[in-house]
């Protein structure tokens, strides 16, 4: 399995930017793709975006398209989430996830809090 550690969360004003990092260790050679999810208070966890490990294909939920960008550094086994033009609706705990096939997400990080003030 893969161990994931997120970092980079914090407090930012509306309209600002933040970059999250997710460092992977363990059996990273078997990673098919990695993703970012988020969970706001009182809401279910939702998919934010993902990136395939080999080809770097990216996918995003509609509400973050054009504002958020996922990238990766294979040499560092790290995935990034660049968040721009942030709004209070982006406030959530952000989780990194990984999977070995195009199926269930089977590795999760501990999450990092992101708060956007209005």
C-alpha positions in Angstrom: 0.0 0.0 0.0 1.0 3.6 -0.3 1.3 6.1 2.6 0.2 9.6 1.9 1.0 12.8 3.8 -0.6 16.1 2.9 0.8 19.6 3.7 0.2 23.2 2.8 -3.2 23.9 4.3 -4.0 27.1 6.1 -6.0 30.2 6.1 -6.4 32.4 3.0 -8.6 35.3 2.1 -11.2 35.0 -0.7 -9.5 35.5 -4.1 -6.2 34.2 -2.8 -4.2 31.1 -3.6 -2.8 28.1 -1.8 -0.8 25.1 -2.9 -1.2 21.7 -1.2 1.3 18.9 -1.5 0.8 15.2 -1.1 3.9 13.1 -0.6 3.7 9.4 -1.3 5.9 6.6 0.1 5.8 2.8 0.1 4.7 0.9 -3.0 4.4 3.9 -5.2 5.5 2.0 -8.3 2.0 0.4 -8.4 0.2 3.7 -8.4 -2.3 4.2 -11.2 -3.6 7.6 -10.2 -3.8 10.1 -7.4 -6.6 12.5 -6.4 -7.7 15.2 -4.1 -10.9 15.1 -2.3 -12.4 17.5 0.2 -15.0 17.5 3.0 -16.7 20.5 4.3 -18.4 20.6 7.7 -21.7 18.7 7.6 -21.1 17.6 4.0 -20.0 14.4 2.4 -16.5 14.0 1.0 -16.4 15.1 -2.6 -14.0 14.5 -5.5 -11.9 17.6 -6.4 -9.6 16.3 -9.1 -7.2 13.5 -10.1 -4.1 12.9 -12.2 -2.9 9.6 -13.7 0.6 8.7 -12.6 2.1 7.7 -15.9 0.5 10.1 -18.4 -0.5 13.0 -16.2 -4.1 13.1 -17.5 -6.1 15.3 -15.2 -9.8 15.5 -14.3 -11.7 18.1 -12.2 -15.1 18.7 -10.7 -16.9 21.4 -12.5 -16.8 23.9 -9.7 -13.0 24.1 -9.6 -12.2 23.9 -13.3 -10.1 26.9 -14.4 -9.2 27.7 -10.7 -7.5 24.5 -9.5 -4.6 22.7 -11.1 -3.2 19.3 -10.2 0.4 18.5 -11.1 2.9 15.8 -10.1 6.6 15.3 -9.7 7.3 11.6 -10.2 10.9 11.9 -9.0 9.6 13.2 -5.7 6.5 11.0 -5.6 4.6 14.2 -4.9 1.3 15.5 -6.2 0.3 19.1 -5.9 -3.0 21.0 -5.9 -2.7 24.6 -6.8 -5.8 26.5 -5.8 -6.4 30.0 -7.2 -9.3 32.5 -7.0 -10.5 30.7 -3.8 -13.9 31.3 -2.3 -15.3 30.5 1.1 -17.0 27.5 -0.5 -13.6 26.0 -0.9 -13.3 25.7 2.9 -12.8 22.1 3.8 -10.4 19.4 4.9 -8.5 18.3 1.8 -7.5 14.7 1.4 -5.0 13.1 -0.9 -5.9 9.6 -2.2 -4.2 7.0 -4.4 -5.3 3.9 -6.2 -3.6 1.0 -8.0 -6.2 0.5 -10.6 -9.0 2.5 -12.2 -11.3 1.4 -9.4 -11.5 2.2 -5.7 -9.3 4.7 -3.9 -7.4 2.5 -1.5 -4.9 4.8 0.2 -5.7 8.0 2.0 -3.8 10.8 3.7 -4.8 12.3 7.1 -6.1 15.5 5.5 -5.2 19.1 5.8 -7.5 22.0 6.7 -8.1 24.8 4.2 -10.1 27.8 5.3 -11.0 30.7 3.0 -12.2 33.8 4.8 -14.6 36.3 3.1 
